[in-house]
């Protein structure tokens, strides 16, 4: 015999019908239906005042909520979201706070719930993240612990010239250090970009990239002129697994915002495209707050330039090209002992004879005898 299915509304109607027939007392009737006498008297009273409609479920929401968002503040938050569709609730609230200091803004979680109810948040399917057991996790404790670098997908400007945007970011602060549109992915154009970033922000402990040119090659251990230069400077080069961009997910997600803001549609020529990249760095980092600290003394930081803790030593302490005799030990960081580790400018700029490229790469990694120069 199958189970009999019933609905709460039918049970309440049967309860009221048995009550009207006066076959049972209230205690017996409530025991028969498995409810308390207080609940039984409640449904009888509602039926007498409203009829069968009184037996339907009512909303349990409070009639008055003292901390409810006012319509004006809700409209301001939604308007800010429509103006900046890629910003989260925290950035939107701090952006509004600077423009309307007297406005009583809600918590970020409340603002996020409001945006979701209004349909201003696109729901994404959750993906299960798989990690390789031998992968070095990108854990950082302070700025300059780990940089991430990659080329965003190339595209053509409207004059038909290909643009290869090189992006470099700090993993700890998520600060976009540089975004440069290059004509190719060859190392000759990439190295000057990193040279300038090293002088401006200091040397990181590690740089995380993919396995493409110029970060790696198909030669011995994937060595290239660029990553050999990094190794000689004491920088660890971390390479993600092939065909695994999710291992550098934060950088790839930044590329999505960069593409939507600067390359749709592409600009007329490469200089105009580079100006668009600079404008992207401006509102994203100079006019919006940095990631907010969660500590007990957390406070809002709205830097006009990169955070001061992210700055490296002055440029005058790094004479000449960034070549050093330092090993891989962090204690002999070349940026800390620049006067003793860097050669004179005249010797560093001396032309180097060309030879076997693969042999030259390995030759760069061999230890130097004291007082000798290559």
VMD Tcl script that draws the C-alpha trace (Angstrom):
set ca {
  {0.00 0.00 0.00}
  {1.59 3.31 -1.03}
  {2.05 6.18 1.40}
  {-0.77 8.68 1.45}
  {0.33 12.20 0.53}
  {-1.43 15.23 1.93}
  {-0.95 18.99 2.08}
  {-0.96 21.32 5.12}
  {-3.97 23.22 3.75}
  {-6.05 20.00 3.51}
  {-5.06 18.94 7.02}
  {-6.14 22.30 8.45}
  {-9.49 22.07 6.66}
  {-10.06 18.58 8.08}
  {-9.06 19.88 11.52}
  {-11.62 22.70 11.31}
  {-14.32 20.31 9.96}
  {-13.83 17.88 12.86}
  {-13.99 20.83 15.26}
  {-17.31 22.03 13.81}
  {-18.79 18.50 14.11}
  {-18.02 18.60 17.84}
  {-16.86 14.97 17.80}
  {-13.72 15.52 19.88}
  {-12.52 17.90 22.56}
  {-9.73 20.37 21.68}
  {-7.11 18.26 23.53}
  {-8.18 15.07 21.73}
  {-8.37 16.81 18.37}
  {-4.88 18.34 18.72}
  {-3.44 15.01 19.81}
  {-5.08 13.33 16.79}
  {-3.48 15.81 14.36}
  {-0.15 16.10 16.19}
  {-0.25 19.82 17.03}
  {-0.33 21.79 20.25}
  {-3.54 23.27 21.66}
  {-2.14 26.76 21.11}
  {-1.73 26.03 17.39}
  {-5.19 24.47 17.23}
  {-6.86 27.52 18.77}
  {-4.89 29.77 16.39}
  {-6.20 28.06 13.24}
  {-9.77 27.96 14.63}
  {-9.63 31.71 15.34}
  {-8.25 32.51 11.87}
  {-10.95 30.39 10.25}
  {-13.71 32.16 12.16}
  {-12.42 35.64 11.16}
  {-11.24 35.07 7.56}
  {-12.79 31.81 6.45}
  {-10.78 29.27 4.40}
  {-8.34 31.98 3.27}
  {-7.20 32.38 6.88}
  {-5.77 28.86 6.82}
  {-3.08 29.79 4.26}
  {0.53 30.43 5.29}
  {1.41 34.06 6.01}
  {4.70 35.84 5.51}
  {6.96 35.79 8.56}
  {8.91 38.89 7.51}
  {8.92 41.68 10.11}
  {6.65 44.65 9.43}
  {9.47 47.08 10.22}
  {13.27 46.64 9.80}
  {15.29 49.47 11.43}
  {18.51 48.69 9.51}
  {16.93 48.35 6.06}
  {18.70 50.20 3.22}
  {16.92 53.41 2.31}
  {15.71 53.71 -1.30}
  {18.11 56.61 -2.02}
  {21.19 54.66 -0.88}
  {20.06 51.56 -2.76}
  {19.60 53.62 -5.93}
  {23.08 55.16 -5.51}
  {24.73 51.74 -5.09}
  {22.95 50.34 -8.15}
  {23.85 53.41 -10.22}
  {27.52 53.06 -9.22}
  {27.44 49.41 -10.21}
  {26.00 50.27 -13.63}
  {28.73 52.87 -14.08}
  {31.49 50.43 -13.05}
  {30.18 46.94 -13.86}
  {33.51 45.21 -13.07}
  {33.79 46.57 -9.49}
  {32.76 44.61 -6.42}
  {30.71 45.91 -3.48}
  {33.77 46.97 -1.45}
  {35.20 49.22 -4.15}
  {31.78 50.61 -4.95}
  {31.15 51.57 -1.30}
  {34.55 53.27 -0.91}
  {34.06 55.04 -4.22}
  {30.69 56.37 -2.99}
  {32.11 57.23 0.44}
  {34.69 59.57 -1.08}
  {32.04 61.35 -3.13}
  {29.29 61.37 -0.49}
  {30.92 61.42 2.97}
  {27.60 62.05 4.74}
  {25.91 59.02 3.20}
  {25.25 56.17 5.64}
  {26.47 53.24 3.58}
  {25.77 49.59 4.49}
  {28.24 46.73 4.91}
  {29.83 45.22 1.77}
  {27.90 41.99 2.26}
  {24.61 43.91 2.40}
  {25.52 45.83 -0.74}
  {26.43 42.56 -2.47}
  {23.04 41.05 -1.57}
  {21.32 44.16 -2.92}
  {23.17 43.94 -6.25}
  {22.30 40.24 -6.51}
  {18.59 40.91 -5.85}
  {18.53 43.64 -8.48}
  {20.10 41.32 -11.07}
  {23.34 43.30 -11.36}
  {25.58 40.33 -10.54}
  {26.14 37.63 -13.14}
  {26.03 34.19 -11.58}
  {28.87 31.92 -12.60}
  {29.08 28.19 -12.40}
  {31.40 26.95 -9.69}
  {34.39 25.07 -10.99}
  {36.38 22.50 -9.11}
  {40.00 23.52 -8.85}
  {42.60 20.82 -9.41}
  {46.16 21.39 -8.22}
  {49.21 19.40 -9.22}
  {51.01 17.90 -6.18}
  {54.37 19.25 -7.36}
  {53.15 22.78 -8.06}
  {54.65 25.57 -5.94}
  {51.70 27.42 -4.37}
  {51.65 31.19 -4.96}
  {51.65 32.02 -1.24}
  {52.88 35.51 -0.41}
  {53.42 37.40 2.81}
  {54.40 40.82 1.53}
  {54.75 42.79 -1.71}
  {57.53 41.73 -4.10}
  {57.35 38.12 -2.93}
  {55.88 37.02 -6.26}
  {55.25 38.78 -9.55}
  {53.11 37.36 -12.33}
  {53.77 38.13 -15.98}
  {52.08 37.14 -19.21}
  {51.16 38.28 -22.69}
  {47.49 38.99 -23.18}
  {46.16 37.58 -26.42}
  {47.45 39.57 -29.38}
  {45.09 41.57 -31.56}
  {45.24 44.02 -34.43}
  {44.73 47.73 -34.11}
  {42.59 49.40 -36.73}
  {45.65 50.18 -38.89}
  {46.39 46.44 -39.20}
  {49.41 46.32 -36.84}
  {49.55 43.47 -34.31}
  {49.69 44.45 -30.63}
  {51.10 42.08 -27.98}
  {50.25 43.51 -24.50}
  {52.80 42.49 -21.84}
  {51.34 42.71 -18.33}
  {53.23 42.42 -15.03}
  {51.43 42.37 -11.66}
  {52.27 41.85 -8.00}
  {50.52 38.76 -6.63}
  {50.29 40.04 -3.04}
  {48.74 43.46 -3.66}
  {47.22 42.65 -7.09}
  {48.83 45.90 -8.25}
  {49.31 46.12 -12.02}
  {52.96 47.16 -12.31}
  {53.08 47.55 -16.06}
  {51.06 47.08 -19.24}
  {52.95 47.66 -22.49}
  {51.81 46.99 -26.02}
  {54.75 45.45 -27.90}
  {55.19 44.56 -31.55}
  {56.23 40.96 -30.82}
  {56.95 38.53 -27.98}
  {60.71 38.51 -28.59}
  {62.95 39.06 -25.62}
  {64.59 42.17 -27.07}
  {61.45 44.20 -26.38}
  {60.52 42.46 -23.12}
  {63.78 42.90 -21.25}
  {63.73 46.74 -21.22}
  {60.25 46.61 -19.68}
  {61.44 44.41 -16.80}
  {64.61 46.52 -16.45}
  {62.49 49.61 -15.84}
  {60.16 47.80 -13.44}
  {63.10 46.41 -11.43}
  {64.56 49.90 -11.06}
  {61.22 51.39 -10.03}
  {59.83 48.70 -7.70}
  {62.86 46.59 -6.75}
  {63.58 42.93 -7.45}
  {60.93 40.32 -6.60}
  {61.73 37.00 -4.99}
  {60.04 35.05 -7.80}
  {58.30 35.63 -11.14}
  {55.50 33.31 -12.25}
  {54.88 32.88 -16.00}
  {53.66 30.34 -18.52}
  {55.90 28.30 -20.82}
  {55.68 30.56 -23.86}
  {58.27 32.74 -25.54}
  {60.22 34.66 -24.26}
  {59.75 33.30 -20.73}
  {60.84 29.78 -21.73}
  {62.11 27.90 -24.76}
  {62.42 24.31 -25.96}
  {66.15 24.30 -25.18}
  {68.02 22.95 -22.15}
  {65.66 23.06 -19.13}
  {63.58 25.63 -20.99}
  {66.27 28.30 -20.54}
  {65.96 31.56 -22.43}
  {67.92 34.78 -22.41}
  {65.23 36.40 -20.29}
  {64.91 33.81 -17.52}
  {68.70 33.35 -17.38}
  {68.93 37.06 -16.70}
  {66.37 36.67 -13.92}
  {68.28 33.75 -12.39}
  {71.52 35.75 -12.40}
  {69.72 38.51 -10.52}
  {68.68 36.01 -7.84}
  {65.03 35.79 -8.94}
  {63.32 32.41 -8.90}
  {61.46 31.66 -12.12}
  {58.24 29.70 -11.53}
  {56.60 28.18 -14.58}
  {53.07 26.82 -14.54}
  {52.22 23.48 -16.08}
  {51.65 23.47 -19.86}
  {48.08 24.25 -20.93}
  {47.12 25.18 -17.34}
  {46.31 28.92 -17.28}
  {44.18 28.40 -14.14}
  {47.43 28.10 -12.17}
  {47.92 31.81 -12.88}
  {44.22 32.56 -12.48}
  {44.43 35.99 -10.86}
  {46.50 37.30 -13.75}
  {44.24 35.73 -16.37}
  {41.17 37.27 -14.68}
  {42.86 40.68 -14.86}
  {43.34 40.11 -18.60}
  {39.60 39.71 -18.98}
  {38.95 43.13 -17.44}
  {41.83 44.64 -19.43}
  {40.41 43.35 -22.71}
  {36.90 44.62 -21.97}
  {38.17 48.06 -20.97}
  {40.83 48.72 -23.63}
  {40.50 46.43 -26.66}
  {36.77 46.38 -27.39}
  {36.99 47.91 -29.90}
  {40.75 48.25 -30.58}
  {42.22 51.72 -31.04}
  {43.32 53.33 -34.29}
  {47.06 52.67 -33.84}
  {49.58 51.40 -31.32}
  {50.29 54.75 -29.54}
  {46.56 55.27 -28.99}
  {46.29 51.70 -27.70}
  {49.14 52.33 -25.25}
  {47.36 55.43 -23.98}
  {44.30 53.27 -23.36}
  {46.46 50.89 -21.32}
  {47.72 53.82 -19.23}
  {44.16 55.03 -18.64}
  {43.23 51.52 -17.54}
  {46.00 51.59 -14.94}
  {44.88 55.06 -13.80}
  {41.24 54.52 -12.67}
  {41.93 50.96 -11.61}
  {44.73 51.78 -9.18}
  {45.09 55.49 -8.59}
  {41.46 56.50 -8.12}
  {40.21 53.31 -6.49}
  {41.20 51.90 -3.10}
  {43.85 49.25 -2.72}
  {42.92 45.83 -1.29}
  {41.71 46.43 2.25}
  {43.53 44.94 5.21}
  {41.55 42.57 7.38}
  {43.61 43.13 10.54}
  {42.41 44.82 13.72}
  {43.87 48.16 12.64}
  {42.51 47.94 9.11}
  {42.04 51.28 7.39}
  {41.21 52.49 3.94}
  {44.19 53.11 1.70}
  {43.69 55.12 -1.47}
  {47.18 55.43 -2.97}
  {47.86 57.89 -5.75}
  {50.82 55.73 -6.81}
  {51.95 52.26 -5.95}
  {52.07 51.53 -2.17}
  {55.28 52.77 -0.58}
  {56.11 49.34 0.84}
  {56.12 48.09 -2.74}
  {58.85 50.49 -3.78}
  {62.36 49.24 -4.21}
  {65.57 51.18 -3.58}
  {66.22 54.42 -5.46}
  {67.27 54.14 -9.05}
  {70.67 55.68 -8.33}
  {71.58 52.60 -6.28}
  {71.28 50.39 -9.37}
  {74.02 51.65 -11.72}
  {74.19 50.40 -15.27}
  {72.43 47.33 -16.64}
  {71.05 44.94 -14.06}
  {73.84 42.31 -14.20}
  {75.24 40.87 -11.00}
  {77.59 38.24 -9.69}
  {75.12 37.18 -7.00}
  {74.12 33.58 -6.51}
  {70.67 32.19 -5.86}
  {70.85 32.84 -2.12}
  {68.47 35.55 -1.00}
  {70.98 36.92 1.48}
  {73.17 38.12 -1.42}
  {70.35 39.94 -3.17}
  {71.99 42.10 -5.87}
  {69.66 45.00 -5.22}
  {71.03 45.28 -1.65}
  {74.71 45.21 -2.66}
  {74.51 47.00 -5.97}
  {77.78 49.00 -5.71}
  {79.88 45.88 -5.13}
  {78.07 43.51 -7.46}
  {77.53 45.57 -10.60}
  {80.22 46.30 -13.10}
  {81.10 49.73 -14.29}
  {78.88 51.16 -16.99}
  {81.67 51.27 -19.53}
  {82.54 47.61 -19.02}
  {78.89 46.52 -18.94}
  {78.13 48.19 -22.26}
  {81.16 46.66 -23.99}
  {80.04 44.59 -27.02}
  {80.01 40.85 -26.44}
  {81.19 38.45 -29.17}
  {78.46 36.30 -30.66}
  {78.78 32.54 -30.46}
  {76.74 29.44 -29.97}
  {73.56 30.65 -28.30}
  {72.84 27.46 -26.36}
  {76.42 27.28 -25.08}
  {76.22 30.94 -24.11}
  {73.10 30.37 -22.00}
  {74.76 27.58 -20.02}
  {77.93 29.64 -19.75}
  {75.98 32.39 -18.01}
  {74.98 30.05 -15.20}
  {78.50 28.82 -14.42}
  {80.16 30.37 -11.33}
  {82.64 33.13 -12.02}
  {86.14 33.10 -10.58}
  {86.85 36.01 -8.22}
  {87.78 39.19 -10.01}
  {86.88 37.94 -13.48}
  {84.35 39.34 -15.92}
  {82.64 37.87 -18.96}
}
mol new
graphics top color blue
foreach p $ca { graphics top sphere $p radius 0.5 }
foreach p [lrange $ca 0 end-1] q [lrange $ca 1 end] { graphics top cylinder $p $q radius 0.2 }
display resetview
